[in-house]
Amino acid sequence: MYVWFAVATKPRSEAIAHEHLIRQGYECLFPRLRRRMRSLGGLKTRVECLFPNYLFLCADPDQTSLAPVRSTRGALGLVKFGGIPAEVPASVIERIRSRIDVEDGFVRLDAPDLVPGQRVRLTDGPFSGLDGVFVLQEGMDRVRLLLEFLGTSREVVLPRSQLAVRL
């Protein structure tokens, strides 16, 4: 019976571990996403791991030895609890796979739907950590928020990717 396992990798070595595990005949899932970042030269797109320092491996532990994973280049070994490899539910893998774009192979993380008056928290950028109120959508990937800081309320327009819904 095939089971999914989490593989811990060395820092920034997920791609190397993935390549070498594939070469050894293991089925692997290495979810990555594209993220737009502001830099001195303008907006740049960066490829990042969805789960830094981890990837997923599928194998039948009764038929296939998992021992080589420990010595695979870039890998530290299987994630274990009490010395037993932790199994990742197949439903989790299917949910990750359902978000992978078939054209480019990257995970798509959809932003939550927002309604005017909804409380949000800024998770990135210069206002990170502040709470605000969603006012309206400004184009495809920008939002207008009402922020309270320095004793006044101000409307600001920010990238939608900097928000998290406040519960």
C-alpha positions as CSV (number, residue, x, y, z in Angstrom):
1,M,0.0,0.0,0.0
2,Y,1.5,3.3,-1.1
3,V,1.8,6.0,1.6
4,W,3.0,9.6,1.5
5,F,5.8,10.7,3.8
6,A,7.3,14.1,4.5
7,V,11.1,14.4,3.8
8,A,13.1,17.0,5.8
9,T,15.7,18.7,3.6
10,K,18.8,20.8,4.2
11,P,18.2,24.5,4.0
12,R,17.6,25.6,0.3
13,S,18.3,22.1,-0.9
14,E,14.7,21.0,-1.7
15,A,15.3,20.9,-5.4
16,I,18.5,18.9,-5.1
17,A,16.8,16.4,-2.8
18,H,13.9,16.2,-5.2
19,E,16.1,15.5,-8.2
20,H,18.1,12.8,-6.4
21,L,15.0,11.1,-5.0
22,I,13.4,11.0,-8.4
23,R,16.6,9.4,-9.8
24,Q,16.3,6.7,-7.2
25,G,12.9,5.8,-8.4
26,Y,10.7,7.5,-5.7
27,E,7.5,9.4,-6.5
28,C,7.9,12.9,-5.1
29,L,5.9,16.0,-4.8
30,F,7.8,19.3,-4.5
31,P,5.2,22.1,-4.4
32,R,6.5,25.5,-5.3
33,L,4.9,28.9,-6.0
34,R,5.7,32.2,-7.7
35,R,5.7,35.2,-5.5
36,R,6.0,38.8,-6.6
37,M,8.5,40.8,-4.5
38,R,9.3,44.5,-4.5
39,S,13.0,45.2,-5.0
40,L,15.2,48.1,-5.9
41,G,14.8,47.3,-9.6
42,G,11.0,47.1,-9.3
43,L,8.7,44.1,-8.9
44,K,10.4,40.8,-9.5
45,T,8.9,37.3,-9.5
46,R,10.6,34.7,-7.2
47,V,10.1,31.0,-7.1
48,E,9.7,29.7,-3.5
49,C,9.0,26.4,-1.8
50,L,5.5,26.1,-0.5
51,F,7.0,24.2,2.5
52,P,10.6,25.4,3.0
53,N,12.9,22.5,4.0
54,Y,10.3,19.8,3.1
55,L,9.0,17.8,0.2
56,F,6.8,14.7,0.0
57,L,7.6,11.2,-1.0
58,C,5.3,8.3,-1.9
59,A,6.3,4.7,-1.4
60,D,5.1,1.3,-0.2
61,P,7.3,0.8,2.9
62,D,6.6,-3.0,2.7
63,Q,8.0,-3.2,-0.8
64,T,10.5,-0.4,-1.0
65,S,13.3,0.5,1.5
66,L,13.1,4.0,2.8
67,A,16.7,3.9,4.3
68,P,18.3,5.5,1.2
69,V,16.3,8.7,1.8
70,R,18.5,9.5,4.8
71,S,21.7,9.5,2.7
72,T,20.2,11.2,-0.3
73,R,22.0,14.4,-1.3
74,G,20.1,17.4,0.0
75,A,17.8,15.3,2.3
76,L,18.1,14.9,6.1
77,G,15.6,12.0,6.2
78,L,12.0,11.2,6.8
79,V,10.0,13.2,9.4
80,K,9.5,10.9,12.3
81,F,7.6,10.9,15.5
82,G,8.8,8.4,18.2
83,G,11.1,6.9,15.6
84,I,8.2,6.0,13.3
85,P,8.0,7.8,9.9
86,A,5.0,10.2,9.9
87,E,2.5,9.5,7.2
88,V,0.9,12.4,5.3
89,P,-2.8,11.8,4.6
90,A,-3.5,11.3,0.9
91,S,-6.2,14.0,1.2
92,V,-3.6,16.6,2.0
93,I,-1.5,15.7,-1.0
94,E,-4.6,15.8,-3.2
95,R,-5.5,19.3,-1.9
96,I,-2.0,20.5,-2.7
97,R,-2.1,18.8,-6.2
98,S,-5.5,20.4,-6.9
99,R,-3.9,23.8,-6.6
100,I,-1.1,23.1,-9.0
101,D,-1.5,24.9,-12.3
102,V,-1.1,22.3,-15.1
103,E,0.5,24.8,-17.5
104,D,3.4,25.9,-15.3
105,G,3.5,23.4,-12.4
106,F,3.3,26.1,-9.7
107,V,0.9,26.1,-6.8
108,R,-1.8,28.8,-7.0
109,L,-2.9,30.2,-3.6
110,D,-6.1,32.1,-4.1
111,A,-6.7,35.1,-1.9
112,P,-9.9,34.9,0.2
113,D,-13.0,36.8,-1.0
114,L,-13.3,40.1,0.8
115,V,-16.4,42.1,1.5
116,P,-16.5,45.9,2.3
117,G,-16.2,46.4,6.0
118,Q,-14.3,43.2,6.7
119,R,-11.4,43.3,9.1
120,V,-8.0,42.3,7.7
121,R,-4.5,42.1,9.0
122,L,-1.4,43.2,6.9
123,T,1.1,40.4,6.9
124,D,3.8,41.9,4.7
125,G,5.2,45.3,3.7
126,P,5.8,48.5,5.6
127,F,2.4,48.2,7.5
128,S,3.0,44.5,8.5
129,G,1.2,43.7,11.7
130,L,-1.5,46.5,11.5
131,D,-5.2,45.8,11.3
132,G,-7.4,47.5,8.8
133,V,-10.8,47.5,7.2
134,F,-11.3,46.4,3.6
135,V,-12.9,49.2,1.5
136,L,-12.9,48.0,-2.1
137,Q,-11.0,46.1,-4.8
138,E,-8.6,48.3,-6.9
139,G,-7.9,46.3,-10.1
140,M,-6.9,42.7,-10.2
141,D,-4.3,42.5,-7.4
142,R,-4.7,45.7,-5.3
143,V,-7.1,46.6,-2.5
144,R,-8.1,49.9,-0.8
145,L,-8.0,49.7,3.0
146,L,-8.8,52.0,5.9
147,L,-5.9,51.9,8.3
148,E,-5.7,53.6,11.7
149,F,-2.2,54.7,12.7
150,L,-0.6,57.7,14.4
151,G,-4.0,58.7,15.7
152,T,-5.7,59.1,12.3
153,S,-7.6,57.0,9.8
154,R,-6.1,56.9,6.3
155,E,-7.1,55.1,3.1
156,V,-4.2,53.2,1.5
157,V,-3.9,51.1,-1.7
158,L,-1.8,47.9,-1.3
159,P,-1.1,44.6,-3.0
160,R,-3.7,42.0,-2.1
161,S,-1.0,39.6,-1.4
162,Q,-0.1,41.5,1.8
163,L,-3.4,40.7,3.5
164,A,-4.8,38.0,5.7
165,V,-8.4,37.8,6.8
166,R,-8.8,38.7,10.5
167,L,-11.1,36.3,12.3
